[in-house]
């Protein structure tokens, strides 16, 4: 792997970690009943969301995880998780805020992943893939640890699709001569807008349906047709 031609500013990376930590803690704080979490559990979920995307990004790129090379990442994620818990307790109806933060966090991690991959010389298609993995990686870890269905595997608002669109925009904009920093900002906006609109208008990909075998020629007459 070559030396990177693009560096993610520390403040920007920490901002993504912090927003992810707040969003993750607010999400976890909303669970009641059997999935009710204690303060440590909520903090862990917040830290996972805050740091998970960056860890996955750097592991896929074969780079030393940036989140483990500086004290401020864990401190920021932990502090943000505490803030998220406090906000969740003060706001009874935080769903809109959670969705908004979620959209921004997805966009930031996707943009950082794609931009860093392009800066390291990764081809466009794999760069988009890395960006999407970074965008949704934290939520996958969250769902697995909390024993929830993995959100991106089921019918729902356009989560990974929004990330993929934003990452693709970054690649296209960079190919057209836009510098990676500006392309990243554009990608964040595109991802966030698509995600928020998808939630607001309940948009999702078509649900997988059972496939039916049909007779397409006389020779297939001996093959039974599956009926509902």
Biotite code that builds the C-alpha atoms (Angstrom):
import biotite.structure as struc

atoms = struc.array([
    struc.Atom([0.000, 0.000, 0.000], chain_id="A", res_id=1, res_name="UNK", atom_name="CA", element="C"),
    struc.Atom([1.356, 3.410, -0.967], chain_id="A", res_id=2, res_name="UNK", atom_name="CA", element="C"),
    struc.Atom([1.639, 6.385, 1.322], chain_id="A", res_id=3, res_name="UNK", atom_name="CA", element="C"),
    struc.Atom([-1.694, 8.206, 1.589], chain_id="A", res_id=4, res_name="UNK", atom_name="CA", element="C"),
    struc.Atom([-2.165, 11.320, -0.554], chain_id="A", res_id=5, res_name="UNK", atom_name="CA", element="C"),
    struc.Atom([-5.036, 12.477, 1.655], chain_id="A", res_id=6, res_name="UNK", atom_name="CA", element="C"),
    struc.Atom([-5.152, 12.779, 5.425], chain_id="A", res_id=7, res_name="UNK", atom_name="CA", element="C"),
    struc.Atom([-8.331, 12.965, 7.482], chain_id="A", res_id=8, res_name="UNK", atom_name="CA", element="C"),
    struc.Atom([-7.891, 15.883, 9.920], chain_id="A", res_id=9, res_name="UNK", atom_name="CA", element="C"),
    struc.Atom([-7.903, 14.731, 13.523], chain_id="A", res_id=10, res_name="UNK", atom_name="CA", element="C"),
    struc.Atom([-10.705, 17.157, 14.437], chain_id="A", res_id=11, res_name="UNK", atom_name="CA", element="C"),
    struc.Atom([-12.916, 15.768, 11.643], chain_id="A", res_id=12, res_name="UNK", atom_name="CA", element="C"),
    struc.Atom([-12.292, 12.155, 12.642], chain_id="A", res_id=13, res_name="UNK", atom_name="CA", element="C"),
    struc.Atom([-12.991, 12.987, 16.289], chain_id="A", res_id=14, res_name="UNK", atom_name="CA", element="C"),
    struc.Atom([-16.176, 14.828, 15.286], chain_id="A", res_id=15, res_name="UNK", atom_name="CA", element="C"),
    struc.Atom([-17.417, 11.671, 13.545], chain_id="A", res_id=16, res_name="UNK", atom_name="CA", element="C"),
    struc.Atom([-16.470, 9.563, 16.564], chain_id="A", res_id=17, res_name="UNK", atom_name="CA", element="C"),
    struc.Atom([-18.215, 11.977, 18.918], chain_id="A", res_id=18, res_name="UNK", atom_name="CA", element="C"),
    struc.Atom([-21.440, 12.177, 16.927], chain_id="A", res_id=19, res_name="UNK", atom_name="CA", element="C"),
    struc.Atom([-21.426, 8.403, 16.555], chain_id="A", res_id=20, res_name="UNK", atom_name="CA", element="C"),
    struc.Atom([-20.986, 7.972, 20.296], chain_id="A", res_id=21, res_name="UNK", atom_name="CA", element="C"),
    struc.Atom([-23.886, 10.317, 21.058], chain_id="A", res_id=22, res_name="UNK", atom_name="CA", element="C"),
    struc.Atom([-26.175, 8.653, 18.520], chain_id="A", res_id=23, res_name="UNK", atom_name="CA", element="C"),
    struc.Atom([-25.286, 5.150, 19.685], chain_id="A", res_id=24, res_name="UNK", atom_name="CA", element="C"),
    struc.Atom([-25.890, 5.951, 23.351], chain_id="A", res_id=25, res_name="UNK", atom_name="CA", element="C"),
    struc.Atom([-29.206, 7.656, 22.595], chain_id="A", res_id=26, res_name="UNK", atom_name="CA", element="C"),
    struc.Atom([-30.276, 4.637, 20.556], chain_id="A", res_id=27, res_name="UNK", atom_name="CA", element="C"),
    struc.Atom([-29.317, 2.182, 23.294], chain_id="A", res_id=28, res_name="UNK", atom_name="CA", element="C"),
    struc.Atom([-30.934, 4.280, 26.029], chain_id="A", res_id=29, res_name="UNK", atom_name="CA", element="C"),
    struc.Atom([-34.319, 3.928, 24.375], chain_id="A", res_id=30, res_name="UNK", atom_name="CA", element="C"),
    struc.Atom([-34.617, 0.179, 24.927], chain_id="A", res_id=31, res_name="UNK", atom_name="CA", element="C"),
    struc.Atom([-37.040, -1.051, 27.557], chain_id="A", res_id=32, res_name="UNK", atom_name="CA", element="C"),
    struc.Atom([-38.002, -4.431, 29.003], chain_id="A", res_id=33, res_name="UNK", atom_name="CA", element="C"),
    struc.Atom([-35.740, -7.427, 28.438], chain_id="A", res_id=34, res_name="UNK", atom_name="CA", element="C"),
    struc.Atom([-33.263, -5.451, 26.340], chain_id="A", res_id=35, res_name="UNK", atom_name="CA", element="C"),
    struc.Atom([-32.909, -2.715, 28.951], chain_id="A", res_id=36, res_name="UNK", atom_name="CA", element="C"),
    struc.Atom([-29.241, -1.789, 29.356], chain_id="A", res_id=37, res_name="UNK", atom_name="CA", element="C"),
    struc.Atom([-27.337, -0.479, 32.346], chain_id="A", res_id=38, res_name="UNK", atom_name="CA", element="C"),
    struc.Atom([-25.083, 2.571, 32.122], chain_id="A", res_id=39, res_name="UNK", atom_name="CA", element="C"),
    struc.Atom([-22.037, 0.521, 31.151], chain_id="A", res_id=40, res_name="UNK", atom_name="CA", element="C"),
    struc.Atom([-23.971, -1.242, 28.389], chain_id="A", res_id=41, res_name="UNK", atom_name="CA", element="C"),
    struc.Atom([-25.177, 2.043, 26.951], chain_id="A", res_id=42, res_name="UNK", atom_name="CA", element="C"),
    struc.Atom([-21.637, 3.443, 27.080], chain_id="A", res_id=43, res_name="UNK", atom_name="CA", element="C"),
    struc.Atom([-20.250, 0.393, 25.281], chain_id="A", res_id=44, res_name="UNK", atom_name="CA", element="C"),
    struc.Atom([-22.809, 0.739, 22.486], chain_id="A", res_id=45, res_name="UNK", atom_name="CA", element="C"),
    struc.Atom([-21.947, 4.419, 22.142], chain_id="A", res_id=46, res_name="UNK", atom_name="CA", element="C"),
    struc.Atom([-18.230, 3.661, 21.931], chain_id="A", res_id=47, res_name="UNK", atom_name="CA", element="C"),
    struc.Atom([-18.849, 0.897, 19.383], chain_id="A", res_id=48, res_name="UNK", atom_name="CA", element="C"),
    struc.Atom([-20.800, 3.213, 17.108], chain_id="A", res_id=49, res_name="UNK", atom_name="CA", element="C"),
    struc.Atom([-18.252, 5.967, 17.530], chain_id="A", res_id=50, res_name="UNK", atom_name="CA", element="C"),
    struc.Atom([-15.155, 3.869, 16.873], chain_id="A", res_id=51, res_name="UNK", atom_name="CA", element="C"),
    struc.Atom([-16.428, 0.888, 14.884], chain_id="A", res_id=52, res_name="UNK", atom_name="CA", element="C"),
    struc.Atom([-16.510, 2.533, 11.468], chain_id="A", res_id=53, res_name="UNK", atom_name="CA", element="C"),
    struc.Atom([-12.953, 3.816, 11.697], chain_id="A", res_id=54, res_name="UNK", atom_name="CA", element="C"),
    struc.Atom([-11.640, 0.458, 12.914], chain_id="A", res_id=55, res_name="UNK", atom_name="CA", element="C"),
    struc.Atom([-13.276, -1.409, 10.037], chain_id="A", res_id=56, res_name="UNK", atom_name="CA", element="C"),
    struc.Atom([-12.057, 1.170, 7.523], chain_id="A", res_id=57, res_name="UNK", atom_name="CA", element="C"),
    struc.Atom([-8.432, 0.915, 8.585], chain_id="A", res_id=58, res_name="UNK", atom_name="CA", element="C"),
    struc.Atom([-8.477, -2.883, 8.863], chain_id="A", res_id=59, res_name="UNK", atom_name="CA", element="C"),
    struc.Atom([-9.793, -3.176, 5.300], chain_id="A", res_id=60, res_name="UNK", atom_name="CA", element="C"),
    struc.Atom([-7.109, -0.749, 4.113], chain_id="A", res_id=61, res_name="UNK", atom_name="CA", element="C"),
    struc.Atom([-4.350, -2.620, 5.937], chain_id="A", res_id=62, res_name="UNK", atom_name="CA", element="C"),
    struc.Atom([-3.522, 0.494, 7.963], chain_id="A", res_id=63, res_name="UNK", atom_name="CA", element="C"),
    struc.Atom([-2.835, 0.799, 11.699], chain_id="A", res_id=64, res_name="UNK", atom_name="CA", element="C"),
    struc.Atom([-6.221, 1.666, 13.248], chain_id="A", res_id=65, res_name="UNK", atom_name="CA", element="C"),
    struc.Atom([-6.218, 5.426, 13.728], chain_id="A", res_id=66, res_name="UNK", atom_name="CA", element="C"),
    struc.Atom([-8.600, 5.081, 16.671], chain_id="A", res_id=67, res_name="UNK", atom_name="CA", element="C"),
    struc.Atom([-5.920, 3.169, 18.578], chain_id="A", res_id=68, res_name="UNK", atom_name="CA", element="C"),
    struc.Atom([-3.068, 5.538, 17.759], chain_id="A", res_id=69, res_name="UNK", atom_name="CA", element="C"),
    struc.Atom([-4.315, 8.506, 19.745], chain_id="A", res_id=70, res_name="UNK", atom_name="CA", element="C"),
    struc.Atom([-5.742, 8.861, 23.242], chain_id="A", res_id=71, res_name="UNK", atom_name="CA", element="C"),
    struc.Atom([-8.430, 11.266, 22.118], chain_id="A", res_id=72, res_name="UNK", atom_name="CA", element="C"),
    struc.Atom([-10.488, 8.744, 20.150], chain_id="A", res_id=73, res_name="UNK", atom_name="CA", element="C"),
    struc.Atom([-11.485, 6.599, 23.114], chain_id="A", res_id=74, res_name="UNK", atom_name="CA", element="C"),
    struc.Atom([-11.829, 9.638, 25.367], chain_id="A", res_id=75, res_name="UNK", atom_name="CA", element="C"),
    struc.Atom([-14.085, 11.331, 22.809], chain_id="A", res_id=76, res_name="UNK", atom_name="CA", element="C"),
    struc.Atom([-16.195, 8.219, 22.221], chain_id="A", res_id=77, res_name="UNK", atom_name="CA", element="C"),
    struc.Atom([-16.621, 7.615, 25.950], chain_id="A", res_id=78, res_name="UNK", atom_name="CA", element="C"),
    struc.Atom([-17.455, 11.245, 26.712], chain_id="A", res_id=79, res_name="UNK", atom_name="CA", element="C"),
    struc.Atom([-19.883, 11.404, 23.802], chain_id="A", res_id=80, res_name="UNK", atom_name="CA", element="C"),
    struc.Atom([-21.620, 8.255, 25.032], chain_id="A", res_id=81, res_name="UNK", atom_name="CA", element="C"),
    struc.Atom([-22.161, 9.894, 28.437], chain_id="A", res_id=82, res_name="UNK", atom_name="CA", element="C"),
    struc.Atom([-23.592, 12.984, 26.728], chain_id="A", res_id=83, res_name="UNK", atom_name="CA", element="C"),
    struc.Atom([-25.843, 10.735, 24.657], chain_id="A", res_id=84, res_name="UNK", atom_name="CA", element="C"),
    struc.Atom([-27.182, 9.083, 27.811], chain_id="A", res_id=85, res_name="UNK", atom_name="CA", element="C"),
    struc.Atom([-27.904, 12.470, 29.380], chain_id="A", res_id=86, res_name="UNK", atom_name="CA", element="C"),
    struc.Atom([-29.646, 13.723, 26.242], chain_id="A", res_id=87, res_name="UNK", atom_name="CA", element="C"),
    struc.Atom([-31.732, 10.570, 25.997], chain_id="A", res_id=88, res_name="UNK", atom_name="CA", element="C"),
    struc.Atom([-32.909, 11.081, 29.558], chain_id="A", res_id=89, res_name="UNK", atom_name="CA", element="C"),
    struc.Atom([-33.860, 14.709, 28.938], chain_id="A", res_id=90, res_name="UNK", atom_name="CA", element="C"),
    struc.Atom([-35.619, 14.193, 25.620], chain_id="A", res_id=91, res_name="UNK", atom_name="CA", element="C"),
    struc.Atom([-38.655, 11.938, 25.677], chain_id="A", res_id=92, res_name="UNK", atom_name="CA", element="C"),
    struc.Atom([-39.124, 12.064, 21.939], chain_id="A", res_id=93, res_name="UNK", atom_name="CA", element="C"),
    struc.Atom([-35.635, 11.832, 20.539], chain_id="A", res_id=94, res_name="UNK", atom_name="CA", element="C"),
    struc.Atom([-36.377, 9.732, 17.475], chain_id="A", res_id=95, res_name="UNK", atom_name="CA", element="C"),
    struc.Atom([-36.030, 12.627, 15.025], chain_id="A", res_id=96, res_name="UNK", atom_name="CA", element="C"),
    struc.Atom([-32.724, 13.631, 16.601], chain_id="A", res_id=97, res_name="UNK", atom_name="CA", element="C"),
    struc.Atom([-31.470, 10.044, 16.507], chain_id="A", res_id=98, res_name="UNK", atom_name="CA", element="C"),
    struc.Atom([-32.392, 9.739, 12.818], chain_id="A", res_id=99, res_name="UNK", atom_name="CA", element="C"),
    struc.Atom([-30.672, 13.025, 12.012], chain_id="A", res_id=100, res_name="UNK", atom_name="CA", element="C"),
    struc.Atom([-27.507, 12.103, 13.887], chain_id="A", res_id=101, res_name="UNK", atom_name="CA", element="C"),
    struc.Atom([-27.570, 8.652, 12.332], chain_id="A", res_id=102, res_name="UNK", atom_name="CA", element="C"),
    struc.Atom([-27.739, 10.152, 8.837], chain_id="A", res_id=103, res_name="UNK", atom_name="CA", element="C"),
    struc.Atom([-24.805, 12.479, 9.496], chain_id="A", res_id=104, res_name="UNK", atom_name="CA", element="C"),
    struc.Atom([-22.718, 9.721, 11.112], chain_id="A", res_id=105, res_name="UNK", atom_name="CA", element="C"),
    struc.Atom([-23.336, 7.379, 8.172], chain_id="A", res_id=106, res_name="UNK", atom_name="CA", element="C"),
    struc.Atom([-22.301, 10.117, 5.772], chain_id="A", res_id=107, res_name="UNK", atom_name="CA", element="C"),
    struc.Atom([-19.154, 11.023, 7.686], chain_id="A", res_id=108, res_name="UNK", atom_name="CA", element="C"),
    struc.Atom([-17.848, 7.486, 8.112], chain_id="A", res_id=109, res_name="UNK", atom_name="CA", element="C"),
    struc.Atom([-18.657, 6.667, 4.493], chain_id="A", res_id=110, res_name="UNK", atom_name="CA", element="C"),
    struc.Atom([-16.914, 9.811, 3.270], chain_id="A", res_id=111, res_name="UNK", atom_name="CA", element="C"),
    struc.Atom([-13.855, 9.248, 5.465], chain_id="A", res_id=112, res_name="UNK", atom_name="CA", element="C"),
    struc.Atom([-13.580, 5.619, 4.367], chain_id="A", res_id=113, res_name="UNK", atom_name="CA", element="C"),
    struc.Atom([-13.897, 6.349, 0.656], chain_id="A", res_id=114, res_name="UNK", atom_name="CA", element="C"),
    struc.Atom([-11.625, 9.398, 0.756], chain_id="A", res_id=115, res_name="UNK", atom_name="CA", element="C"),
    struc.Atom([-8.896, 7.585, 2.666], chain_id="A", res_id=116, res_name="UNK", atom_name="CA", element="C"),
    struc.Atom([-9.121, 4.629, 0.296], chain_id="A", res_id=117, res_name="UNK", atom_name="CA", element="C"),
    struc.Atom([-8.806, 6.890, -2.765], chain_id="A", res_id=118, res_name="UNK", atom_name="CA", element="C"),
    struc.Atom([-5.906, 8.716, -1.134], chain_id="A", res_id=119, res_name="UNK", atom_name="CA", element="C"),
    struc.Atom([-4.125, 5.379, -0.714], chain_id="A", res_id=120, res_name="UNK", atom_name="CA", element="C"),
    struc.Atom([-4.592, 4.567, -4.387], chain_id="A", res_id=121, res_name="UNK", atom_name="CA", element="C"),
    struc.Atom([-7.439, 2.071, -4.019], chain_id="A", res_id=122, res_name="UNK", atom_name="CA", element="C"),
    struc.Atom([-9.494, 1.762, -7.263], chain_id="A", res_id=123, res_name="UNK", atom_name="CA", element="C"),
    struc.Atom([-12.915, 3.479, -7.314], chain_id="A", res_id=124, res_name="UNK", atom_name="CA", element="C"),
    struc.Atom([-15.202, 0.450, -6.869], chain_id="A", res_id=125, res_name="UNK", atom_name="CA", element="C"),
    struc.Atom([-13.298, -1.020, -3.891], chain_id="A", res_id=126, res_name="UNK", atom_name="CA", element="C"),
    struc.Atom([-13.060, 2.497, -2.443], chain_id="A", res_id=127, res_name="UNK", atom_name="CA", element="C"),
    struc.Atom([-16.864, 2.754, -2.461], chain_id="A", res_id=128, res_name="UNK", atom_name="CA", element="C"),
    struc.Atom([-17.094, -0.696, -0.867], chain_id="A", res_id=129, res_name="UNK", atom_name="CA", element="C"),
    struc.Atom([-14.710, 0.333, 1.924], chain_id="A", res_id=130, res_name="UNK", atom_name="CA", element="C"),
    struc.Atom([-16.676, 3.513, 2.486], chain_id="A", res_id=131, res_name="UNK", atom_name="CA", element="C"),
    struc.Atom([-19.954, 1.624, 2.792], chain_id="A", res_id=132, res_name="UNK", atom_name="CA", element="C"),
    struc.Atom([-18.407, -0.904, 5.195], chain_id="A", res_id=133, res_name="UNK", atom_name="CA", element="C"),
    struc.Atom([-17.100, 1.955, 7.334], chain_id="A", res_id=134, res_name="UNK", atom_name="CA", element="C"),
    struc.Atom([-20.507, 3.651, 7.266], chain_id="A", res_id=135, res_name="UNK", atom_name="CA", element="C"),
    struc.Atom([-22.547, 0.629, 8.370], chain_id="A", res_id=136, res_name="UNK", atom_name="CA", element="C"),
    struc.Atom([-19.897, -1.269, 10.341], chain_id="A", res_id=137, res_name="UNK", atom_name="CA", element="C"),
    struc.Atom([-20.672, 0.339, 13.683], chain_id="A", res_id=138, res_name="UNK", atom_name="CA", element="C"),
    struc.Atom([-24.386, -0.412, 13.393], chain_id="A", res_id=139, res_name="UNK", atom_name="CA", element="C"),
    struc.Atom([-23.665, -4.047, 12.524], chain_id="A", res_id=140, res_name="UNK", atom_name="CA", element="C"),
    struc.Atom([-21.517, -4.427, 15.635], chain_id="A", res_id=141, res_name="UNK", atom_name="CA", element="C"),
    struc.Atom([-24.247, -2.721, 17.679], chain_id="A", res_id=142, res_name="UNK", atom_name="CA", element="C"),
    struc.Atom([-26.989, -5.035, 16.417], chain_id="A", res_id=143, res_name="UNK", atom_name="CA", element="C"),
    struc.Atom([-24.894, -8.175, 16.926], chain_id="A", res_id=144, res_name="UNK", atom_name="CA", element="C"),
    struc.Atom([-23.939, -7.273, 20.503], chain_id="A", res_id=145, res_name="UNK", atom_name="CA", element="C"),
    struc.Atom([-27.502, -6.261, 21.386], chain_id="A", res_id=146, res_name="UNK", atom_name="CA", element="C"),
    struc.Atom([-28.964, -9.436, 19.880], chain_id="A", res_id=147, res_name="UNK", atom_name="CA", element="C"),
    struc.Atom([-30.994, -7.485, 17.310], chain_id="A", res_id=148, res_name="UNK", atom_name="CA", element="C"),
    struc.Atom([-31.599, -8.373, 13.658], chain_id="A", res_id=149, res_name="UNK", atom_name="CA", element="C"),
    struc.Atom([-28.830, -6.734, 11.602], chain_id="A", res_id=150, res_name="UNK", atom_name="CA", element="C"),
    struc.Atom([-30.607, -3.687, 10.205], chain_id="A", res_id=151, res_name="UNK", atom_name="CA", element="C"),
    struc.Atom([-29.003, -3.587, 6.756], chain_id="A", res_id=152, res_name="UNK", atom_name="CA", element="C"),
    struc.Atom([-30.012, -7.214, 6.078], chain_id="A", res_id=153, res_name="UNK", atom_name="CA", element="C"),
    struc.Atom([-33.726, -6.550, 6.371], chain_id="A", res_id=154, res_name="UNK", atom_name="CA", element="C"),
    struc.Atom([-36.366, -4.421, 4.708], chain_id="A", res_id=155, res_name="UNK", atom_name="CA", element="C"),
    struc.Atom([-36.134, -0.891, 6.014], chain_id="A", res_id=156, res_name="UNK", atom_name="CA", element="C"),
    struc.Atom([-35.141, 2.657, 5.226], chain_id="A", res_id=157, res_name="UNK", atom_name="CA", element="C"),
    struc.Atom([-32.326, 3.029, 2.725], chain_id="A", res_id=158, res_name="UNK", atom_name="CA", element="C"),
    struc.Atom([-29.351, 2.663, 5.061], chain_id="A", res_id=159, res_name="UNK", atom_name="CA", element="C"),
    struc.Atom([-26.512, 1.086, 3.111], chain_id="A", res_id=160, res_name="UNK", atom_name="CA", element="C"),
    struc.Atom([-27.966, 2.445, -0.140], chain_id="A", res_id=161, res_name="UNK", atom_name="CA", element="C"),
    struc.Atom([-27.665, 6.010, 1.170], chain_id="A", res_id=162, res_name="UNK", atom_name="CA", element="C"),
    struc.Atom([-24.053, 5.344, 2.143], chain_id="A", res_id=163, res_name="UNK", atom_name="CA", element="C"),
    struc.Atom([-23.284, 3.788, -1.230], chain_id="A", res_id=164, res_name="UNK", atom_name="CA", element="C"),
    struc.Atom([-24.789, 6.769, -3.060], chain_id="A", res_id=165, res_name="UNK", atom_name="CA", element="C"),
    struc.Atom([-22.730, 9.231, -1.052], chain_id="A", res_id=166, res_name="UNK", atom_name="CA", element="C"),
    struc.Atom([-19.537, 7.229, -1.513], chain_id="A", res_id=167, res_name="UNK", atom_name="CA", element="C"),
    struc.Atom([-20.165, 6.924, -5.255], chain_id="A", res_id=168, res_name="UNK", atom_name="CA", element="C"),
    struc.Atom([-20.638, 10.691, -5.483], chain_id="A", res_id=169, res_name="UNK", atom_name="CA", element="C"),
    struc.Atom([-17.236, 11.170, -3.839], chain_id="A", res_id=170, res_name="UNK", atom_name="CA", element="C"),
    struc.Atom([-15.564, 8.889, -6.374], chain_id="A", res_id=171, res_name="UNK", atom_name="CA", element="C"),
    struc.Atom([-17.279, 10.586, -9.324], chain_id="A", res_id=172, res_name="UNK", atom_name="CA", element="C"),
    struc.Atom([-16.578, 14.090, -8.058], chain_id="A", res_id=173, res_name="UNK", atom_name="CA", element="C"),
    struc.Atom([-12.916, 13.252, -7.476], chain_id="A", res_id=174, res_name="UNK", atom_name="CA", element="C"),
    struc.Atom([-12.646, 11.755, -10.959], chain_id="A", res_id=175, res_name="UNK", atom_name="CA", element="C"),
    struc.Atom([-13.993, 15.049, -12.325], chain_id="A", res_id=176, res_name="UNK", atom_name="CA", element="C"),
    struc.Atom([-11.203, 16.956, -10.604], chain_id="A", res_id=177, res_name="UNK", atom_name="CA", element="C"),
    struc.Atom([-12.851, 17.956, -7.316], chain_id="A", res_id=178, res_name="UNK", atom_name="CA", element="C"),
    struc.Atom([-10.399, 17.693, -4.424], chain_id="A", res_id=179, res_name="UNK", atom_name="CA", element="C"),
    struc.Atom([-11.109, 14.927, -1.932], chain_id="A", res_id=180, res_name="UNK", atom_name="CA", element="C"),
    struc.Atom([-11.964, 17.233, 0.964], chain_id="A", res_id=181, res_name="UNK", atom_name="CA", element="C"),
    struc.Atom([-14.748, 18.990, -0.963], chain_id="A", res_id=182, res_name="UNK", atom_name="CA", element="C"),
    struc.Atom([-15.884, 15.720, -2.548], chain_id="A", res_id=183, res_name="UNK", atom_name="CA", element="C"),
    struc.Atom([-16.155, 14.251, 0.943], chain_id="A", res_id=184, res_name="UNK", atom_name="CA", element="C"),
    struc.Atom([-18.377, 17.095, 2.133], chain_id="A", res_id=185, res_name="UNK", atom_name="CA", element="C"),
    struc.Atom([-20.637, 16.625, -0.891], chain_id="A", res_id=186, res_name="UNK", atom_name="CA", element="C"),
    struc.Atom([-20.803, 12.891, -0.196], chain_id="A", res_id=187, res_name="UNK", atom_name="CA", element="C"),
    struc.Atom([-21.803, 13.484, 3.435], chain_id="A", res_id=188, res_name="UNK", atom_name="CA", element="C"),
    struc.Atom([-24.639, 15.781, 2.362], chain_id="A", res_id=189, res_name="UNK", atom_name="CA", element="C"),
    struc.Atom([-25.894, 13.335, -0.279], chain_id="A", res_id=190, res_name="UNK", atom_name="CA", element="C"),
    struc.Atom([-25.869, 10.413, 2.160], chain_id="A", res_id=191, res_name="UNK", atom_name="CA", element="C"),
    struc.Atom([-27.606, 12.368, 4.930], chain_id="A", res_id=192, res_name="UNK", atom_name="CA", element="C"),
    struc.Atom([-30.311, 13.731, 2.635], chain_id="A", res_id=193, res_name="UNK", atom_name="CA", element="C"),
    struc.Atom([-31.113, 10.322, 1.140], chain_id="A", res_id=194, res_name="UNK", atom_name="CA", element="C"),
    struc.Atom([-31.212, 8.695, 4.578], chain_id="A", res_id=195, res_name="UNK", atom_name="CA", element="C"),
    struc.Atom([-33.494, 11.347, 6.110], chain_id="A", res_id=196, res_name="UNK", atom_name="CA", element="C"),
    struc.Atom([-35.835, 11.357, 3.113], chain_id="A", res_id=197, res_name="UNK", atom_name="CA", element="C"),
    struc.Atom([-35.988, 7.562, 3.184], chain_id="A", res_id=198, res_name="UNK", atom_name="CA", element="C"),
    struc.Atom([-37.055, 7.619, 6.825], chain_id="A", res_id=199, res_name="UNK", atom_name="CA", element="C"),
    struc.Atom([-39.474, 10.521, 6.359], chain_id="A", res_id=200, res_name="UNK", atom_name="CA", element="C"),
    struc.Atom([-41.229, 8.919, 3.364], chain_id="A", res_id=201, res_name="UNK", atom_name="CA", element="C"),
    struc.Atom([-40.758, 5.284, 4.466], chain_id="A", res_id=202, res_name="UNK", atom_name="CA", element="C"),
    struc.Atom([-38.767, 4.360, 1.364], chain_id="A", res_id=203, res_name="UNK", atom_name="CA", element="C"),
    struc.Atom([-37.023, 0.997, 1.059], chain_id="A", res_id=204, res_name="UNK", atom_name="CA", element="C"),
    struc.Atom([-35.771, -1.456, -1.512], chain_id="A", res_id=205, res_name="UNK", atom_name="CA", element="C"),
    struc.Atom([-38.309, -3.988, -2.831], chain_id="A", res_id=206, res_name="UNK", atom_name="CA", element="C"),
    struc.Atom([-38.785, -6.902, -0.479], chain_id="A", res_id=207, res_name="UNK", atom_name="CA", element="C"),
    struc.Atom([-37.373, -10.252, -1.534], chain_id="A", res_id=208, res_name="UNK", atom_name="CA", element="C"),
    struc.Atom([-40.188, -12.464, -2.788], chain_id="A", res_id=209, res_name="UNK", atom_name="CA", element="C"),
    struc.Atom([-40.409, -16.202, -3.347], chain_id="A", res_id=210, res_name="UNK", atom_name="CA", element="C"),
    struc.Atom([-39.281, -17.119, -6.838], chain_id="A", res_id=211, res_name="UNK", atom_name="CA", element="C"),
    struc.Atom([-41.613, -19.301, -8.868], chain_id="A", res_id=212, res_name="UNK", atom_name="CA", element="C"),
    struc.Atom([-40.445, -21.848, -11.408], chain_id="A", res_id=213, res_name="UNK", atom_name="CA", element="C"),
    struc.Atom([-42.325, -21.505, -14.678], chain_id="A", res_id=214, res_name="UNK", atom_name="CA", element="C"),
    struc.Atom([-42.529, -23.697, -17.741], chain_id="A", res_id=215, res_name="UNK", atom_name="CA", element="C"),
    struc.Atom([-40.568, -21.994, -20.496], chain_id="A", res_id=216, res_name="UNK", atom_name="CA", element="C"),
    struc.Atom([-40.565, -24.838, -23.030], chain_id="A", res_id=217, res_name="UNK", atom_name="CA", element="C"),
    struc.Atom([-42.257, -28.168, -23.598], chain_id="A", res_id=218, res_name="UNK", atom_name="CA", element="C"),
    struc.Atom([-39.189, -29.993, -22.309], chain_id="A", res_id=219, res_name="UNK", atom_name="CA", element="C"),
    struc.Atom([-39.791, -28.598, -18.840], chain_id="A", res_id=220, res_name="UNK", atom_name="CA", element="C"),
    struc.Atom([-43.185, -30.217, -18.573], chain_id="A", res_id=221, res_name="UNK", atom_name="CA", element="C"),
    struc.Atom([-41.902, -32.855, -16.176], chain_id="A", res_id=222, res_name="UNK", atom_name="CA", element="C"),
    struc.Atom([-40.638, -30.218, -13.754], chain_id="A", res_id=223, res_name="UNK", atom_name="CA", element="C"),
    struc.Atom([-43.348, -29.342, -11.207], chain_id="A", res_id=224, res_name="UNK", atom_name="CA", element="C"),
    struc.Atom([-44.309, -25.710, -10.937], chain_id="A", res_id=225, res_name="UNK", atom_name="CA", element="C"),
    struc.Atom([-44.085, -24.306, -7.441], chain_id="A", res_id=226, res_name="UNK", atom_name="CA", element="C"),
    struc.Atom([-47.400, -22.711, -6.478], chain_id="A", res_id=227, res_name="UNK", atom_name="CA", element="C"),
    struc.Atom([-48.064, -20.428, -3.520], chain_id="A", res_id=228, res_name="UNK", atom_name="CA", element="C"),
])
